[in-house]
Amino acid sequence: MADSIEMPALDERKVTRWIRSVAADYNFAVGNINYIFCSDERELEVNRQFLGHDYYTDVITFDYTSGKTLNGDIFISLETVRSNAEMVGAPFEEELRRIIIHGILHLTGQGDKTPETKAQMTAKEEKALAKW
């Protein structure tokens, strides 16, 4: 299924430096991380095919981390990021950065399945966003 989603405007060097800095906060180096920006429908397809989940989401992280080197594929639905940004009254770019770093935090081992771990994830996102 081809995805005709427009790539977000990102300062790749700045994003890379930021990701490396956040990873270092958790004693990780950055290896090969692929961001796949896609539509809601593509994200749903990935969620169904690989995770057996039948719902839309903003980010899906596939973790291939080896030791203390982060590696993974991070699928981000730009449509969901945009609607989430509108819902919380945040600029799209800020919400996109939050989701980008959310994937990185998953690669460092941070979960978000319980209310407690979700609160911890949000706090870690805020700390990472403050470094931007």
C-alpha positions in Angstrom: 0.0 0.0 0.0 1.6 3.2 -1.1 1.4 6.2 1.3 1.2 9.6 -0.2 1.7 11.6 3.1 3.7 14.7 2.9 6.9 14.6 4.9 7.0 17.1 7.8 9.5 19.9 7.7 12.2 18.9 10.2 15.7 20.2 10.9 17.2 16.8 10.7 20.6 17.8 12.2 18.9 19.5 15.2 16.5 16.5 15.7 19.4 14.1 15.5 21.5 16.0 18.1 18.4 16.2 20.3 17.7 12.5 20.1 21.3 11.7 20.8 21.2 14.0 23.8 18.0 12.4 25.2 19.3 8.9 24.6 22.5 9.8 26.5 20.4 10.8 29.4 19.4 7.1 29.7 23.0 5.9 29.0 22.2 4.8 25.4 23.9 5.6 22.1 21.9 6.0 18.9 22.4 3.3 16.2 20.0 2.9 13.3 16.6 4.5 13.9 14.1 4.7 11.1 11.2 7.1 11.3 8.3 6.2 8.9 5.8 9.0 8.6 2.5 7.7 7.4 -1.2 8.1 7.2 -3.8 6.9 9.7 -4.7 4.0 7.4 -1.1 2.8 7.1 -0.6 3.1 10.8 -3.8 1.0 11.4 -2.6 -1.6 8.8 0.8 -1.9 10.7 -1.0 -2.1 14.0 -3.3 -4.9 12.8 -0.6 -6.8 10.9 2.2 -6.8 13.5 0.6 -6.2 16.8 -2.9 -7.6 16.4 -4.5 -4.3 17.5 -7.5 -3.0 15.6 -7.3 0.7 16.4 -5.6 3.9 15.3 -2.6 5.3 17.2 -0.1 8.0 16.7 3.1 6.0 17.1 4.2 2.3 16.8 7.7 1.5 17.9 9.6 -1.7 16.8 12.5 -2.1 19.1 15.7 -3.7 17.7 18.0 -2.2 20.4 21.2 -4.1 21.0 22.8 -3.6 24.4 23.1 0.1 25.0 22.7 1.1 21.3 19.2 2.2 20.3 17.9 0.6 17.0 14.4 0.5 15.8 11.6 1.5 13.4 9.2 4.1 14.5 5.9 4.6 12.6 4.2 7.9 13.1 0.8 8.8 11.8 1.0 12.4 10.9 -2.8 12.6 10.6 -3.2 11.5 14.2 -0.4 13.8 15.4 -2.2 16.7 13.8 -5.5 15.8 15.3 -3.9 15.3 18.7 -2.2 18.7 18.5 -5.5 20.3 17.7 -7.2 18.5 20.6 -4.7 19.6 23.2 -4.2 23.1 21.6 -0.5 22.5 20.8 1.3 23.5 17.6 1.7 20.5 15.2 5.5 20.8 15.4 5.6 20.5 19.2 3.3 17.5 19.2 5.4 15.9 16.4 8.5 16.3 18.6 6.7 14.8 21.5 5.8 11.7 19.5 9.3 11.5 18.0 10.8 11.4 21.5 8.0 9.1 22.7 9.3 6.5 20.3 12.9 7.0 21.6 11.8 6.6 25.2 10.1 3.3 24.3 13.5 2.2 22.8 15.2 3.0 26.2 12.7 0.7 27.9 10.0 3.2 29.1 6.5 1.7 29.0 3.2 3.4 29.1 0.6 0.7 29.6 -0.5 1.5 33.2 -1.5 4.9 34.6 1.7 5.0 36.6 4.0 4.3 33.6 2.0 6.6 31.4 2.5 9.4 33.9 6.3 8.6 34.0 6.4 8.6 30.2 4.7 12.0 30.1 7.2 13.4 32.6 10.1 12.1 30.6 8.6 13.5 27.4 8.4 16.9 29.1 12.0 16.7 30.3 13.1 15.8 26.8 11.1 18.5 25.2 12.7 21.1 27.5 16.0 20.2 25.9 14.8 21.2 22.5 
